[in-house]
Amino acid sequence: REHEHISLLFVDGRLHGQGIGHELLRQALADIRQRRPEVRQVTVNPAPGAVSFYERLGFRPTAPEMTVNGIIFTPMEKDLTASDGG
């Protein structure tokens, strides 16, 4: 979404732990940095089971877990100005 929000990033459960999600996200962030260098942070609203994945990649919660229209998620954000390689 306008290169500021990650949505609908899924990896087949049989392929978890192989670095596929990390590489997809790394490529998406590289694309954001190239297309919209002025963007300072990227947001994501992961389901409870994906919060730790995003935390390992530098995202931090910006609000507690919430439920909207029956969907449970935790709003998170990653600072793109930090040089963490991710």
N, C-alpha and C positions, 0 to 999 in steps of 0.2 A: 504494500500500500504506500504509494508515493515514496518508496525506498526508505521508509521510516518505521515500518512495522513488519515483523515476520509472522506469517499466518500459514496454517496448513502444512507444516513440515512434519512428515511422517516417514518412518522407516519400518518395513515389514519386521514384525517381532522376531522372526527366524533369523534376521540379519543384524539384530542388535549386538553391540559390543565389537563391531568390526571397523568402527571409525567412519561409517558412511554418513551418519547424521552430522558428525563433526566436520567432515569435508564439505557436505552440502552447505552447512552454515558458514564455513570459512569462505566458500566461493560466493555466497550471497552477500556477506559483509564486504568482500573485496569489490563486488559489483556496486554496492552502495557507495563505497568510498570513491570509486571511479566516476560514477554517474552523478552523484550528489555530494561533492566534497564538503559542502557547508553543513551537512547533517552531522550533528554532534552526538546523538544517541539514537538507538534503535530499540523498539519495544516489542514485547511478545506476551501472550496470555496463555501460558502452558497449563495443561491439565495437571492434577497433582502428581501423577507418575513421571512427568517430564521436568519438574522443577529442578531436581538435582542435576540433570543433564545440562540445563541452561546455566545453572550456577557454576558448574565446572568450566563453562565457556565464557565466564565473566559477566553474566547477567546477574542483577541483584533485584530482589523484590522491592516494589515501590508502594505496595499496599498489601494488607493481609489477603489470604484466600477469600474468594467471594463466589457467589452463585448468581448468575443472571440468566433468566429464561431457562432455568434448569441446568445450565452449564457451569461446572465448577472450574475455576482457574485462579491463578495468582498473577497479577500484573507485574511484569518485570521489565528492566531496562538495562542496556549495555552502553557504556560510555565509549564512543568511537575515538575520542581524543587521546585515550590511553594507548600506549604502544605495547600491547600485550601479544601481538602476533595473531590474535584470533579474530 
